[in-house]
């Protein structure tokens, strides 16, 4: 018995020392009648052009999970997106969930995911509100887990999380708002009574114009506080047509309505990703990192998306965003704690080490992760072979950062080497401006 307990102690200690993080990037996007057979409008781009636009966008974002609204209901459409848009140019890891729908809409949600990183464990739908009236569009719930390479090893578990994808009723009338509120009540009730995971993400096109709207309040101030969701960027207010929120507006990319595009310019925050308390505080091995509207540089308020000199993305990507949809994607970045077993040294450093390149008057070496790091030696060498900076550290805290003042360093190329106590070393070429 003592031998088994000692073996278990060393096994768990080993796991703790090797525990790493898996970055997760979730992209939420309203595809604007994409591949819809009976769209109430005529697209200004051909199907092939729209496929290429979406390929350009996805390639630039490089997401792990894609949650979409307004995909045409045909069951073949997710397969076409996989084969013609996502799994191209050397990419072959995207897989789609099962198709769902009701009789109220010809537009559906869908989830695409990197099957190398995740397994879709189950999925379900919510189709009626608490009064048993049909919700205008099906709300989809997807339960996934991280494919930790150490699964099957003693003491290794994985990270489960549930993503709900919703496309709520559009419009500003009291009737529209009531339908959104009814759907929100049903969603939160479903999460409370049917979702077993603490890690929950609710995402999609909510068509909400203000944080005071009852549907939004239902999400973030739900009667059961332990189930209530959080807005990661916590920016309450009246978002509609308000320049104070220009940097988070997601609709519309066009100032005037043509074809299937809604006009009005960038003046609404319709697209959201909300997260549970557990993700906010990292209580269950999944932690919030970042949130932003992709392609939104804050310069396009009440106008068309800035494509020629967008500070957020290059002109090719900005043009694809402008041409493809009247919404912008919303990006949610998370960090999952994984065992680190089965990860090569190259992958280890790729996940852990973050260094700005180029740098200016300060060089920050960030060791990313939710676990403490063992002894690390950091050295910076110039091209003559001279060491210009050196630090040895022990027991680095989680998410530690080691900084160097580089004001007196000459502009040019430097080599950064970082070594662990076990002898593994990584070298990065850096440029000082």
C-alpha positions as CSV (number, residue, x, y, z in Angstrom):
1,X,0.0,0.0,0.0
2,X,2.8,2.4,0.9
3,X,4.6,1.6,-2.4
4,X,1.4,2.4,-4.4
5,X,0.9,5.7,-2.5
6,X,4.5,6.7,-3.1
7,X,4.2,5.8,-6.8
8,X,1.0,7.9,-7.0
9,X,2.7,10.8,-5.3
10,X,5.6,10.8,-7.7
11,X,3.2,10.4,-10.7
12,X,1.1,13.4,-9.6
13,X,4.3,15.4,-8.9
14,X,5.5,14.6,-12.4
15,X,2.2,15.7,-13.9
16,X,2.3,19.0,-12.0
17,X,5.8,19.8,-13.2
18,X,4.9,19.0,-16.8
19,X,1.5,20.6,-16.8
20,X,1.1,23.0,-19.7
21,X,-1.6,25.0,-21.4
22,X,-3.4,24.6,-24.7
23,X,-4.4,27.8,-26.4
24,X,-8.0,27.8,-27.7
25,X,-9.3,30.4,-30.1
26,X,-13.0,30.5,-30.8
27,X,-14.4,32.4,-33.7
28,X,-18.1,33.4,-33.8
29,X,-19.4,34.6,-37.2
30,X,-22.8,35.5,-38.8
31,X,-22.2,34.2,-42.4
32,X,-25.1,36.3,-43.9
33,X,-27.2,33.8,-45.8
34,X,-24.2,31.7,-46.7
35,X,-25.2,28.8,-49.0
36,X,-28.9,29.6,-48.3
37,X,-31.0,28.2,-51.1
38,X,-33.9,30.7,-50.5
39,X,-32.2,33.8,-49.3
40,X,-34.5,36.9,-49.5
41,X,-31.8,38.8,-51.4
42,X,-29.2,38.5,-54.1
43,X,-25.6,38.3,-53.2
44,X,-23.2,40.7,-54.8
45,X,-20.4,38.0,-54.8
46,X,-20.5,34.7,-56.6
47,X,-20.5,31.5,-54.5
48,X,-16.9,30.9,-55.4
49,X,-15.9,34.4,-54.4
50,X,-17.7,34.0,-51.0
51,X,-15.9,30.7,-50.4
52,X,-12.6,32.5,-51.1
53,X,-13.5,35.4,-48.9
54,X,-14.2,33.1,-46.0
55,X,-11.1,31.1,-46.6
56,X,-9.1,34.3,-46.4
57,X,-10.7,35.3,-43.1
58,X,-10.4,31.9,-41.5
59,X,-6.8,31.5,-42.6
60,X,-6.0,34.9,-41.0
61,X,-7.8,34.2,-37.8
62,X,-6.5,30.6,-37.5
63,X,-9.2,29.5,-35.1
64,X,-9.6,26.2,-33.3
65,X,-13.4,26.3,-33.1
66,X,-15.8,28.2,-35.4
67,X,-19.3,28.9,-34.3
68,X,-21.6,30.2,-37.1
69,X,-25.0,31.7,-37.7
70,X,-26.9,32.0,-41.0
71,X,-25.6,28.9,-42.8
72,X,-28.1,27.5,-45.2
73,X,-30.0,24.5,-43.8
74,X,-28.9,21.9,-46.4
75,X,-27.2,19.0,-44.6
76,X,-24.5,19.0,-47.3
77,X,-23.4,22.6,-46.6
78,X,-21.2,21.8,-43.5
79,X,-19.4,19.2,-45.6
80,X,-18.9,21.7,-48.4
81,X,-17.5,24.3,-46.0
82,X,-15.1,21.7,-44.7
83,X,-13.9,20.6,-48.1
84,X,-13.9,23.9,-50.0
85,X,-13.2,26.5,-47.3
86,X,-11.6,25.1,-44.1
87,X,-9.6,22.0,-45.1
88,X,-7.6,23.7,-47.8
89,X,-4.0,24.9,-48.3
90,X,-2.5,22.2,-46.2
91,X,-5.1,22.3,-43.5
92,X,-7.0,19.0,-42.9
93,X,-8.1,19.1,-39.3
94,X,-11.6,20.7,-39.4
95,X,-14.7,18.6,-38.7
96,X,-18.3,19.8,-38.3
97,X,-21.0,18.9,-35.9
98,X,-24.3,17.3,-36.9
99,X,-26.9,19.5,-38.6
100,X,-30.0,20.6,-36.7
101,X,-33.0,22.8,-37.6
102,X,-36.7,23.4,-37.0
103,X,-39.5,24.4,-39.3
104,X,-39.3,28.1,-38.5
105,X,-36.1,29.0,-40.3
106,X,-34.0,28.0,-43.3
107,X,-30.9,29.3,-41.6
108,X,-29.0,27.2,-39.0
109,X,-26.1,27.3,-36.6
110,X,-23.1,25.1,-37.0
111,X,-19.9,24.3,-35.1
112,X,-16.6,23.5,-36.8
113,X,-13.7,22.3,-34.7
114,X,-10.1,21.1,-34.9
115,X,-10.5,17.4,-34.4
116,X,-6.8,17.1,-33.5
117,X,-7.4,19.3,-30.4
118,X,-10.9,18.5,-29.5
119,X,-13.5,15.7,-29.4
120,X,-17.2,16.6,-29.8
121,X,-18.6,14.4,-27.0
122,X,-22.3,15.3,-27.5
123,X,-24.7,17.9,-28.8
124,X,-28.4,18.8,-28.2
125,X,-30.9,21.5,-29.1
126,X,-33.3,23.9,-27.5
127,X,-36.3,24.6,-29.6
128,X,-39.0,26.0,-27.3
129,X,-39.1,28.7,-24.6
130,X,-40.4,28.2,-21.1
131,X,-44.0,28.9,-22.3
132,X,-43.6,26.0,-24.8
133,X,-43.7,28.4,-27.7
134,X,-41.2,27.7,-30.6
135,X,-38.0,29.7,-30.6
136,X,-37.5,31.3,-34.0
137,X,-34.2,29.5,-34.6
138,X,-32.8,26.4,-32.9
139,X,-30.3,27.0,-30.2
140,X,-27.5,24.4,-30.3
141,X,-25.5,23.1,-27.4
142,X,-22.2,21.4,-28.1
143,X,-20.1,19.5,-25.4
144,X,-16.4,19.1,-26.2
145,X,-13.3,18.1,-24.4
146,X,-9.6,18.7,-25.0
147,X,-7.6,15.9,-26.5
148,X,-4.9,15.9,-23.9
149,X,-2.0,13.8,-25.1
150,X,-1.7,12.3,-21.6
151,X,-5.2,10.8,-21.5
152,X,-4.9,7.2,-20.3
153,X,-1.9,8.0,-18.1
154,X,-2.3,7.8,-14.3
155,X,-3.9,10.9,-12.9
156,X,-4.6,12.6,-16.2
157,X,-8.1,14.0,-16.8
158,X,-9.2,16.5,-19.5
159,X,-11.1,19.7,-19.8
160,X,-14.8,19.6,-20.7
161,X,-16.7,22.6,-21.9
162,X,-20.1,23.4,-23.4
163,X,-20.6,25.9,-26.2
164,X,-24.2,27.2,-26.9
165,X,-24.7,28.9,-30.3
166,X,-27.7,31.2,-30.6
167,X,-29.2,33.5,-33.3
168,X,-31.8,35.5,-31.4
169,X,-34.7,37.4,-33.0
170,X,-33.8,40.5,-34.9
171,X,-35.6,43.8,-34.6
172,X,-36.1,46.6,-32.1
173,X,-39.9,46.4,-31.5
174,X,-41.2,45.4,-28.1
175,X,-42.4,42.1,-29.6
176,X,-38.8,41.4,-30.9
177,X,-37.3,42.2,-27.5
178,X,-39.9,39.9,-25.8
179,X,-38.9,37.0,-28.1
180,X,-35.2,37.6,-27.3
181,X,-36.1,37.7,-23.6
182,X,-38.1,34.5,-23.8
183,X,-35.2,32.8,-25.6
184,X,-32.7,34.0,-23.0
185,X,-34.8,32.7,-20.1
186,X,-35.0,29.3,-21.8
187,X,-31.3,29.2,-22.5
188,X,-30.4,30.0,-18.9
189,X,-32.9,27.5,-17.6
190,X,-31.4,24.9,-19.9
191,X,-27.9,25.6,-18.8
192,X,-28.9,25.4,-15.1
193,X,-30.8,22.1,-15.4
194,X,-29.2,20.3,-18.4
195,X,-25.6,21.3,-18.7
196,X,-23.2,19.4,-16.4
197,X,-20.1,21.5,-17.2
198,X,-18.9,24.5,-15.2
199,X,-17.2,25.8,-18.3
200,X,-19.9,27.3,-20.5
201,X,-19.7,29.6,-23.4
202,X,-22.8,31.3,-25.0
203,X,-22.1,32.8,-28.4
204,X,-23.7,34.1,-31.5
205,X,-25.7,36.9,-33.0
206,X,-28.0,38.1,-30.2
207,X,-29.3,41.3,-32.0
208,X,-29.2,43.1,-28.7
209,X,-28.8,46.9,-28.8
210,X,-28.2,47.8,-25.2
211,X,-27.1,46.2,-21.9
212,X,-30.3,47.3,-20.4
213,X,-32.3,45.0,-22.6
214,X,-34.0,42.2,-20.6
215,X,-32.4,39.4,-22.6
216,X,-28.9,40.6,-21.8
217,X,-29.8,41.1,-18.2
218,X,-31.2,37.6,-18.1
219,X,-27.8,36.3,-19.2
220,X,-25.6,38.3,-16.8
221,X,-27.9,38.6,-13.8
222,X,-29.6,35.3,-13.9
223,X,-31.4,34.4,-10.7
224,X,-29.0,31.6,-9.9
225,X,-25.7,33.6,-9.6
226,X,-23.6,30.5,-10.0
227,X,-25.0,29.9,-13.5
228,X,-25.0,33.6,-14.6
229,X,-22.7,34.4,-17.5
230,X,-20.1,37.2,-17.8
231,X,-19.4,39.6,-20.6
232,X,-15.6,39.3,-20.9
233,X,-15.1,42.9,-21.9
234,X,-17.7,44.3,-19.4
235,X,-18.8,47.3,-21.4
236,X,-22.4,48.1,-20.4
237,X,-24.3,50.8,-22.1
238,X,-26.4,51.7,-25.1
239,X,-24.3,50.2,-27.9
240,X,-26.4,51.2,-30.8
241,X,-25.2,54.2,-32.7
242,X,-22.9,55.2,-29.9
243,X,-19.4,56.3,-30.8
244,X,-18.1,55.4,-27.3
245,X,-18.4,51.7,-28.3
246,X,-16.9,52.1,-31.8
247,X,-14.1,49.6,-31.0
248,X,-16.5,46.8,-30.2
249,X,-19.2,47.2,-32.9
250,X,-19.7,44.2,-35.1
251,X,-22.4,45.3,-37.5
252,X,-22.7,46.6,-40.3
253,X,-19.6,46.5,-42.5
254,X,-21.5,48.5,-45.2
255,X,-22.7,52.1,-44.9
256,X,-25.5,51.5,-47.4
257,X,-27.6,48.4,-47.9
258,X,-26.9,46.6,-51.2
259,X,-27.8,43.1,-52.1
260,X,-27.9,41.1,-48.9
261,X,-25.9,43.6,-46.9
262,X,-27.7,45.7,-44.2
263,X,-26.7,49.4,-44.3
264,X,-26.0,51.9,-41.5
265,X,-22.3,51.3,-41.1
266,X,-20.5,50.0,-38.0
267,X,-22.8,51.1,-35.2
268,X,-24.1,47.9,-33.5
269,X,-22.8,45.3,-31.2
270,X,-24.9,42.3,-32.2
271,X,-22.4,39.5,-31.9
272,X,-21.3,38.2,-28.5
273,X,-19.4,35.5,-26.6
274,X,-20.4,35.3,-22.9
275,X,-18.6,33.0,-20.5
276,X,-19.4,31.3,-17.2
277,X,-17.8,32.2,-13.8
278,X,-15.6,29.1,-14.0
279,X,-14.0,30.4,-17.2
280,X,-13.6,33.9,-15.9
281,X,-11.7,32.7,-12.8
282,X,-10.1,29.6,-14.2
283,X,-11.6,27.4,-11.6
284,X,-12.0,24.3,-13.8
285,X,-8.9,24.2,-16.0
286,X,-10.2,26.7,-18.6
287,X,-9.4,30.4,-18.3
288,X,-10.3,33.5,-20.2
289,X,-7.5,35.3,-22.0
290,X,-8.8,37.8,-24.6
291,X,-11.9,39.0,-26.6
292,X,-12.2,41.2,-29.6
293,X,-14.1,42.0,-32.8
294,X,-11.9,40.8,-35.7
295,X,-11.0,43.6,-38.1
296,X,-12.5,46.3,-35.9
297,X,-9.9,49.1,-35.5
298,X,-12.4,51.6,-34.1
299,X,-12.1,53.9,-37.1
300,X,-15.3,52.9,-39.0
301,X,-18.1,54.3,-36.8
302,X,-21.3,54.8,-38.8
303,X,-19.4,54.0,-42.0
304,X,-18.2,51.1,-44.0
305,X,-15.5,48.9,-42.6
306,X,-12.1,50.5,-43.2
307,X,-10.4,48.3,-45.8
308,X,-7.5,50.4,-47.2
309,X,-5.6,51.3,-44.0
310,X,-7.2,49.2,-41.3
311,X,-5.0,49.1,-38.2
312,X,-6.3,45.7,-37.1
313,X,-5.8,43.6,-40.3
314,X,-4.2,44.0,-43.7
315,X,-6.2,45.2,-46.7
316,X,-6.7,41.8,-48.2
317,X,-8.4,40.5,-45.0
318,X,-10.3,43.7,-44.5
319,X,-11.7,43.5,-48.0
320,X,-12.7,39.9,-47.4
321,X,-14.5,40.9,-44.2
322,X,-16.2,43.7,-46.1
323,X,-17.3,41.6,-49.0
324,X,-18.4,38.4,-47.2
325,X,-20.8,39.5,-44.5
326,X,-22.4,42.6,-42.8
327,X,-21.1,41.3,-39.5
328,X,-17.6,41.0,-38.1
329,X,-16.3,37.8,-36.4
330,X,-16.0,37.9,-32.6
331,X,-12.9,36.2,-31.2
332,X,-12.7,34.6,-27.8
333,X,-9.3,33.3,-26.6
334,X,-9.0,30.8,-23.8
335,X,-6.3,28.7,-22.1
336,X,-6.9,25.1,-21.1
337,X,-4.7,23.4,-18.6
338,X,-3.3,20.1,-19.9
339,X,-0.9,17.5,-18.6
340,X,2.0,18.2,-20.9
341,X,2.6,14.4,-21.3
342,X,3.3,13.5,-24.9
343,X,4.3,17.0,-25.9
344,X,7.7,17.4,-27.7
345,X,10.2,19.9,-26.4
346,X,9.6,22.0,-29.6
347,X,5.8,22.1,-28.9
348,X,6.5,22.8,-25.2
349,X,8.5,26.0,-26.0
350,X,6.0,27.0,-28.7
351,X,3.2,26.9,-26.2
352,X,5.1,28.4,-23.2
353,X,7.4,31.1,-24.5
354,X,6.0,34.4,-25.7
355,X,8.4,37.1,-26.7
356,X,7.6,40.3,-28.7
357,X,9.5,40.5,-31.9
358,X,10.6,43.1,-32.9
359,X,11.1,44.9,-29.5
360,X,12.2,48.4,-28.6
361,X,13.3,49.7,-25.2
362,X,12.2,46.7,-23.2
363,X,12.3,43.0,-23.9
364,X,9.7,41.0,-22.0
365,X,10.1,37.2,-21.9
366,X,6.7,35.7,-20.9
367,X,6.4,32.1,-19.7
368,X,2.8,31.3,-20.3
369,X,0.9,28.8,-18.3
370,X,-1.2,28.1,-15.2
371,X,1.6,26.1,-13.4
372,X,4.9,27.2,-11.8
373,X,8.1,26.7,-13.9
374,X,11.2,24.9,-12.9
375,X,14.7,26.5,-13.0
376,X,15.2,28.5,-16.2
377,X,18.3,30.3,-17.6
378,X,17.8,33.2,-20.1
379,X,20.6,34.6,-22.2
380,X,20.6,37.3,-24.9
381,X,23.6,37.3,-27.3
382,X,24.5,39.8,-30.0
383,X,25.8,38.8,-33.4
384,X,29.4,39.1,-32.2
385,X,28.8,36.4,-29.7
386,X,28.8,38.6,-26.7
387,X,26.3,38.1,-23.9
388,X,24.4,41.3,-23.4
389,X,21.9,40.0,-20.8
390,X,21.7,37.0,-18.6
391,X,19.3,35.9,-15.9
392,X,18.9,32.6,-14.0
393,X,15.6,32.1,-12.3
394,X,14.1,29.4,-10.1
395,X,10.5,28.4,-9.3
396,X,9.0,30.9,-11.7
397,X,5.4,31.6,-10.8
398,X,2.6,30.8,-13.3
399,X,2.4,33.3,-16.1
400,X,5.7,34.8,-15.0
401,X,7.5,37.5,-17.0
402,X,11.2,38.3,-17.1
403,X,12.1,41.7,-18.4
404,X,15.2,43.4,-19.7
405,X,15.9,47.1,-20.1
406,X,17.2,47.4,-23.7
407,X,17.4,51.2,-24.1
408,X,21.1,51.1,-24.5
409,X,21.2,48.1,-26.8
410,X,22.0,48.9,-30.4
411,X,19.3,48.3,-33.1
412,X,19.9,45.0,-34.8
413,X,19.6,41.2,-34.5
414,X,19.9,39.3,-31.2
415,X,19.7,35.7,-30.2
416,X,17.6,34.7,-27.2
417,X,18.3,31.3,-25.6
418,X,16.1,29.9,-22.9
419,X,17.2,26.7,-21.2
420,X,15.4,24.4,-18.7
421,X,17.2,22.5,-15.9
422,X,16.8,19.2,-17.9
423,X,19.1,20.7,-20.6
424,X,16.5,21.5,-23.3
425,X,17.1,24.8,-25.0
426,X,15.2,27.0,-27.4
427,X,16.7,29.8,-29.5
428,X,14.8,32.7,-31.0
429,X,16.1,35.3,-33.3
430,X,14.9,38.8,-32.3
431,X,15.1,42.2,-33.8
432,X,15.5,45.5,-31.9
433,X,14.1,48.6,-33.6
